[in-house]
């Protein structure tokens, strides 16, 4: 058998993951050709002529992928898939479908737990894409498991005398994290003000560092007392030289850009380091003349700083993983919507391109634009999930079902903290400017701007696909009713540059 498309073994063998692919096909020529092909792409390969033999291999060996033909002698491909997932729930199954098979066969396979499907005769790029997406999925799941282990270890090392009051475990909300640490610092050392500075990055001179996050707790009751502003760059330079910092009386003044209105009696500060890299400070100071910090307080605060570094490091890793996983989700769904959604449906990528242009016209901040574009790319995820659950990929939903799909889309997307605002936009995409939409019946500006952009982008993409004039006339009729009139007017002005 010959795989269609360009053979890419020479360029990808060096970077493909070293995982084992089990090829299951009753045709020896097919399975041998597939096995040779994936080996050239850097994977290990096993073959089986029947479902029974495949299950024996899955039971005894570590198999990452199973590529299985739906039509097998004896045990069917679907049954082989189901039993393989019982033996190894983590296995990524890719089903092979012949030209004579119906779309229902593909739907049944995916409902049974298949990760993807490919059509015979094969195209090299399609097979490699399915394996790559499956590998990304396995990597993301492994990273999540490792992160959960790390977070569990972090909870275990919390000492009883300085337990952070942050709920069930370490928070990935850095503002909440710093607040809990600052409160703990006050309890440990005793003082009126605790300040934590965490720099996003330390590059070049420490004097150039911009502190992007800080937390302050003031425990004294003196409304007229201004706690002043610490000279963070002076503190960072001091700590970069690995000097202990316990200052009393007038010696504390050099560490303030703007001194407090009441004289500081004592100040203690320690560095926060991650892998020996200075990333911030914890500083506590007092206005009480009877308080005199010593090396004992500095050591207590240093212990807290080590814990702070651990939590900040874990929160950063969690958010980075969440971002990578959410982008992997976008890639996976891009290849799935064609199967489960109507054949005449507007592609999510097209809607995203229009939403991207709206962001430019409105001069949205980069982070805001990213959330809108992600929402556009994921706006049909609720329909995708519902289609898999109901096996009705080509049914056009009524309004109530559309709202239910939007809520399901929000639920799935909100699992990724980095897509929280995109989840809001997905939920509200069915809201109408006149308040007659759903699921929440929001009216006019109460509808998030990202959801309004998404609604107009979807409507315009649909009009363009149906090739009804330039698409603007129908949009203008909906302006002020279903759609935001300002956005429709903006679209009319900029329409020549939309696509």
C-alpha positions in Angstrom: 0.0 0.0 0.0 1.2 3.5 -0.8 0.5 6.4 1.5 -0.7 9.5 -0.4 1.0 12.8 0.0 4.6 13.7 0.6 6.8 11.4 2.8 8.2 13.5 5.6 10.3 11.0 7.4 13.6 12.8 6.9 12.4 16.1 8.4 10.4 14.8 11.3 12.1 11.6 12.5 14.4 13.6 14.8 11.6 15.4 16.6 8.8 12.9 16.8 8.0 11.5 20.3 9.5 8.1 21.1 6.1 6.4 21.7 4.8 3.1 20.4 2.1 2.8 17.7 0.1 -0.4 17.5 -1.3 -0.9 13.9 -4.3 -3.3 13.8 -5.4 -4.3 10.3 -6.4 -7.6 8.7 -4.5 -6.8 5.6 -0.8 -7.6 6.1 0.3 -5.2 3.3 -1.6 -2.3 5.0 -0.3 -2.9 8.5 3.3 -3.5 7.4 3.3 -0.3 5.3 1.8 1.7 8.1 4.3 0.3 10.6 7.2 1.1 8.4 5.9 4.6 7.8 5.5 5.5 11.5 9.0 4.0 12.3 10.4 6.4 9.7 8.7 9.2 11.5 10.5 8.3 14.8 7.9 6.2 16.5 8.2 2.6 17.6 5.7 0.2 16.0 3.9 -3.0 16.7 1.4 -4.8 14.4 -1.6 -7.1 15.0 -3.8 -8.9 12.4 -6.8 -9.1 14.7 -8.5 -7.5 17.6 -7.8 -10.4 19.9 -4.0 -10.2 19.2 -4.1 -6.4 19.6 -5.6 -6.7 23.1 -3.0 -9.1 24.1 -0.3 -6.6 23.1 -2.0 -3.8 24.9 -2.3 -5.8 28.0 1.4 -6.8 28.1 3.2 -3.8 26.6 3.2 0.0 26.9 1.3 1.3 23.9 0.7 5.0 23.4 -1.4 4.8 20.1 -3.5 2.2 18.5 -4.4 2.7 14.8 -7.2 0.3 14.2 -9.3 -0.6 11.1 -13.0 -0.6 11.8 -13.4 -3.8 9.7 -11.4 -6.6 11.3 -11.8 -10.4 11.1 -13.4 -11.7 14.4 -13.5 -8.9 17.0 -14.7 -5.7 15.3 -12.6 -2.5 15.3 -15.1 -0.8 17.6 -15.1 -3.6 20.1 -11.3 -3.7 20.0 -11.2 0.0 20.7 -13.6 -0.3 23.6 -11.7 -3.2 25.2 -8.3 -1.5 24.6 -9.5 1.6 26.5 -10.5 -0.6 29.4 -7.0 -2.2 29.5 -5.3 1.2 29.1 -7.5 4.2 29.6 -4.7 6.5 28.5 -4.2 4.9 25.1 -4.9 7.2 22.1 -7.1 5.4 19.5 -7.1 6.4 15.8 -9.7 4.5 13.7 -9.3 3.8 10.0 -12.4 4.1 7.9 -12.8 2.8 4.3 -14.4 4.8 1.5 -17.5 2.6 1.7 -18.2 3.4 5.4 -20.8 6.0 6.4 -20.3 9.0 8.6 -22.3 7.2 11.2 -19.4 4.7 11.5 -17.0 7.6 12.3 -19.5 9.0 14.9 -19.9 5.6 16.6 -16.1 5.2 16.8 -15.7 8.7 18.4 -18.5 8.0 20.8 -16.7 4.8 21.8 -13.6 6.7 22.7 -11.6 7.2 19.5 -9.4 10.3 19.5 -9.5 10.8 15.7 -10.3 9.0 12.5 -8.5 8.8 9.1 -9.9 7.8 5.7 -8.5 5.1 3.5 -6.5 5.4 1.3 -4.3 7.4 3.7 -2.7 10.8 3.3 0.6 11.0 5.1 -0.1 14.5 6.5 -3.5 13.4 8.0 -2.0 10.4 9.8 0.9 12.5 11.1 -1.4 15.2 12.2 -3.6 12.7 14.2 -0.5 11.3 15.9 0.9 14.8 16.6 -2.4 15.9 18.2 -2.6 12.7 20.2 1.0 13.2 21.4 0.1 16.8 22.5 -2.9 15.4 24.4 -0.7 12.8 26.2 2.0 15.4 27.0 -0.6 17.8 28.4 -2.2 15.1 30.5 1.2 14.1 31.9 2.1 17.7 32.7 -1.2 18.1 34.6 -0.4 15.0 36.6 3.1 16.2 37.4 1.7 19.6 38.4 -0.8 18.0 40.7 2.0 16.0 42.3 4.0 19.1 42.8 1.2 21.0 44.4 0.4 18.1 46.7 4.1 18.2 47.8 3.9 21.9 48.4 0.9 21.5 50.7 2.7 18.8 52.6 5.7 21.0 53.4 3.7 23.8 54.9 4.7 24.2 58.5 2.1 24.2 61.2 3.2 27.6 62.7 3.1 29.4 59.4 0.2 27.8 57.5 -1.0 29.9 54.7 -4.7 30.7 54.9 -5.5 30.1 51.2 -8.3 27.6 51.2 -7.8 24.0 50.0 -4.3 24.5 48.5 -1.9 26.9 46.8 -3.7 29.5 44.7 -2.9 30.2 41.1 -4.3 33.7 41.7 -1.0 35.5 42.5 -2.8 38.5 44.2 -4.5 36.1 46.6 -1.2 34.2 47.1 0.7 37.4 48.0 -2.0 38.5 50.3 -1.9 35.2 52.2 1.9 35.4 52.4 1.9 39.0 53.6 -0.6 38.2 56.4 1.6 35.2 57.4 4.6 37.5 57.5 2.9 39.8 60.0 2.1 36.9 62.2 5.6 35.4 62.1 7.5 38.6 62.7 5.2 41.1 64.4 4.9 44.5 62.8 2.4 46.9 61.3 3.2 46.6 57.6 4.1 43.7 55.4 4.9 44.2 51.7 5.7 41.7 49.1 7.2 42.6 45.7 7.4 40.0 43.0 9.1 41.0 39.7 7.8 39.3 36.5 11.4 39.1 35.2 14.8 40.2 36.3 17.0 41.2 33.4 20.1 43.4 33.3 20.5 46.0 36.1 18.3 45.5 39.1 17.7 49.2 39.1 15.6 48.7 35.9 13.3 46.0 37.4 9.6 46.9 37.2 7.6 45.4 40.1 4.3 44.2 38.6 2.7 42.7 41.7 2.7 43.7 45.3 0.5 43.0 48.4 0.3 45.2 51.4 -1.5 44.6 54.7 -1.6 47.4 57.4 -2.6 46.1 60.8 -2.3 49.3 62.9 -5.3 51.6 63.5 -4.1 55.1 62.6 -6.0 56.6 59.8 -3.7 59.6 59.5 -0.6 57.5 59.3 0.8 57.1 55.7 2.8 53.9 55.5 5.1 55.3 52.8 6.6 53.7 49.8 9.5 51.3 49.9 12.5 51.8 47.5 12.2 48.4 45.9 15.2 48.8 43.7 17.4 49.6 46.7 16.1 46.5 48.4 16.8 44.4 45.3 20.3 45.7 45.0 20.9 45.0 48.7 19.6 41.4 48.4 21.5 40.8 45.1 24.7 41.1 47.2 23.4 38.5 49.6 23.5 40.8 52.6 21.2 40.3 55.6 18.8 43.3 56.1 17.7 44.1 59.6 17.6 47.9 60.1 16.6 49.9 63.2 15.6 53.6 63.6 17.1 56.1 61.2 18.9 53.4 59.3 15.6 52.3 57.8 15.2 55.6 55.9 17.4 54.6 53.0 15.0 51.9 52.0 12.0 54.2 51.4 11.4 56.3 48.3 8.8 58.2 50.3 9.1 57.8 54.1 6.0 57.1 56.3 4.5 60.0 58.3 5.4 58.2 61.5 9.0 57.1 62.1 9.8 53.5 61.4 11.4 51.8 64.4 12.5 48.5 62.8 12.6 46.9 59.4 13.4 43.4 58.2 13.6 42.3 54.6 14.5 39.0 52.8 14.9 38.0 49.2 12.6 35.7 47.3 14.6 33.5 44.9 13.6 30.8 42.4 16.4 28.5 41.4 18.9 31.1 42.8 17.4 33.9 40.7 16.2 36.9 42.6 12.6 37.6 41.8 11.3 39.7 44.7 11.4 40.6 48.4 9.3 40.2 51.6 9.6 43.3 53.9 8.0 43.9 57.3 8.4 47.0 59.3 7.0 48.5 62.5 6.2 51.9 64.0 6.2 50.7 67.6 9.3 51.9 69.4 9.3 48.8 71.6 9.7 46.5 68.5 13.3 45.7 67.7 13.8 43.1 64.9 16.7 40.8 65.1 18.3 37.9 63.3 15.6 35.7 64.7 12.9 37.6 62.8 15.0 37.6 59.6 15.3 33.8 59.8 11.6 33.4 60.2 10.9 35.6 57.3 13.5 33.8 55.2 11.7 30.5 55.8 8.5 32.2 54.6 10.4 33.5 51.5 11.4 30.0 50.6 7.8 29.0 50.7 6.7 32.0 48.7 9.2 31.1 46.0 7.8 27.6 45.9 4.2 28.8 45.5 5.0 31.6 43.0 7.0 29.0 40.9 4.1 26.5 41.0 1.5 29.2 40.2 3.6 30.3 37.2 4.0 26.7 36.0 0.3 26.0 36.4 -0.7 29.1 34.3 1.9 28.2 31.7 0.5 24.7 31.5 -3.0 25.9 31.4 -2.2 28.2 28.5 -0.4 25.4 26.6 -3.3 23.0 27.2 -5.9 25.5 26.1 -4.0 26.1 22.9 -3.8 22.3 22.3 -7.6 22.2 22.8 -8.0 24.8 20.0 -5.9 22.7 17.7 -7.8 19.5 18.4 -11.2 21.2 17.9 -10.1 22.7 14.6 -10.0 19.2 13.1 -13.1 17.9 14.8 -15.9 20.4 14.0 -16.2 19.3 10.4 -17.4 15.9 11.5 -19.9 16.9 14.1 -21.3 20.2 12.8 -23.4 20.8 9.7 -21.6 20.6 6.4 -22.6 24.2 5.5 -21.5 25.6 8.9 -19.2 28.6 8.8 -15.7 27.7 10.0 -14.6 28.9 13.4 -11.3 30.1 11.8 -13.2 32.4 9.5 -15.2 33.9 12.3 -11.9 34.4 14.3 -10.3 36.3 11.4 -13.2 38.7 11.3 -13.1 39.1 15.1 -9.4 39.7 14.9 -10.0 42.6 12.5 -12.7 44.1 14.8 -10.0 44.1 17.5 -7.8 46.2 15.3 -10.5 48.6 14.4 -11.5 49.1 18.1 -7.8 49.2 19.2 -8.3 46.5 21.8 -5.4 45.7 24.1 -3.5 42.6 23.1 -4.8 40.5 26.0 -8.4 41.5 25.3 -8.1 40.7 21.6 -6.6 37.3 22.4 -9.6 36.4 24.5 -12.0 37.5 21.8 -10.2 35.5 19.1 -10.0 32.4 21.3 -13.8 32.8 22.0 -14.3 32.9 18.2 -12.3 29.8 17.6 -14.1 28.0 20.4 -17.6 29.4 20.0 -19.0 26.1 18.6 -17.4 23.8 21.2 -20.8 23.5 23.0 -22.4 22.3 19.8 -19.4 19.9 19.3 -19.9 18.4 22.8 -23.6 18.2 22.4 -23.3 16.5 19.0 -21.0 13.8 20.5 -23.5 13.2 23.3 -26.6 13.1 21.1 -25.2 11.7 17.8 -27.1 14.4 15.9 -24.2 16.2 14.1 -26.3 17.7 11.3 -29.4 18.9 13.2 -29.8 22.7 13.3 -30.5 23.6 17.0 -33.6 25.7 18.0 -32.9 28.8 20.1 -33.3 27.0 23.5 -30.8 24.3 22.3 -28.4 27.1 21.1 -28.5 28.6 24.5 -27.8 25.2 26.1 -24.9 24.7 23.7 -23.5 28.2 24.7 -23.7 27.2 28.4 -22.0 23.9 27.7 -19.3 25.8 25.7 -18.8 28.1 28.7 -18.5 25.2 31.1 -15.8 23.5 29.0 -13.8 26.6 28.3 -13.9 27.9 31.9 -12.0 24.8 32.9 -8.9 26.8 31.6 -8.2 29.8 33.8 -6.4 31.5 30.9 -9.7 31.5 28.9 -12.0 32.8 31.7 -13.1 35.9 29.7 -13.4 33.9 26.5 -15.8 31.6 28.4 -18.0 34.7 29.3 -18.1 35.7 25.6 -19.0 32.1 24.5 -21.9 32.0 27.0 -23.2 35.4 25.9 -22.9 34.9 22.1 -26.6 34.3 21.8 -27.7 37.5 23.6 -29.5 40.1 21.5 -29.0 43.9 21.6 -32.8 44.2 22.3 -32.7 41.8 25.3 -34.6 39.1 23.6 -31.7 36.6 23.4 -30.3 34.1 25.9 -29.4 32.4 28.0 -29.4 35.4 30.4 -31.6 37.9 28.6 -28.9 40.6 28.7 -29.6 44.0 27.2 -27.4 46.3 25.1 -24.1 47.3 26.9 -24.8 44.6 29.6 -23.7 42.1 27.0 -19.9 41.8 27.1 -18.2 43.6 24.2 -16.4 40.4 23.2 -19.7 38.6 22.9 -21.1 41.4 20.8 -18.0 41.3 18.5 -18.5 37.5 18.3 -22.2 37.8 17.3 -21.5 40.3 14.5 -18.5 38.3 13.3 -20.6 35.2 13.1 -23.4 36.9 11.3 -21.1 38.5 8.8 -19.2 35.3 8.1 -22.6 33.6 7.5 -23.8 36.2 5.1 -20.5 36.1 3.2 -20.6 32.3 2.9 -24.2 32.5 1.6 -23.0 35.2 -0.9 -25.9 37.4 -0.3 -24.7 40.7 -1.8 -21.9 42.2 0.2 -23.5 40.8 3.4 -24.0 44.3 4.9 -27.7 44.9 4.0 -28.9 41.9 6.2 -26.6 43.1 9.0 -28.1 46.6 8.9 -31.6 45.1 9.3 -30.5 43.3 12.4 -28.6 46.3 13.9 -30.4 47.5 17.0 -32.3 44.3 17.3 -30.1 41.3 17.3 -26.8 43.0 16.8 -24.9 46.0 18.3 -25.6 48.9 15.9 -22.3 50.5 16.6 -20.4 47.4 15.5 -22.5 47.0 12.4 -21.8 50.6 11.5 -18.1 50.1 12.0 -18.2 47.0 9.9 -20.0 48.9 7.1 -17.3 51.5 7.2 -14.4 49.0 7.2 -16.0 46.4 5.0 -13.6 46.7 2.2 -10.8 45.5 4.4 -12.6 42.7 6.2 -11.3 39.7 4.3 
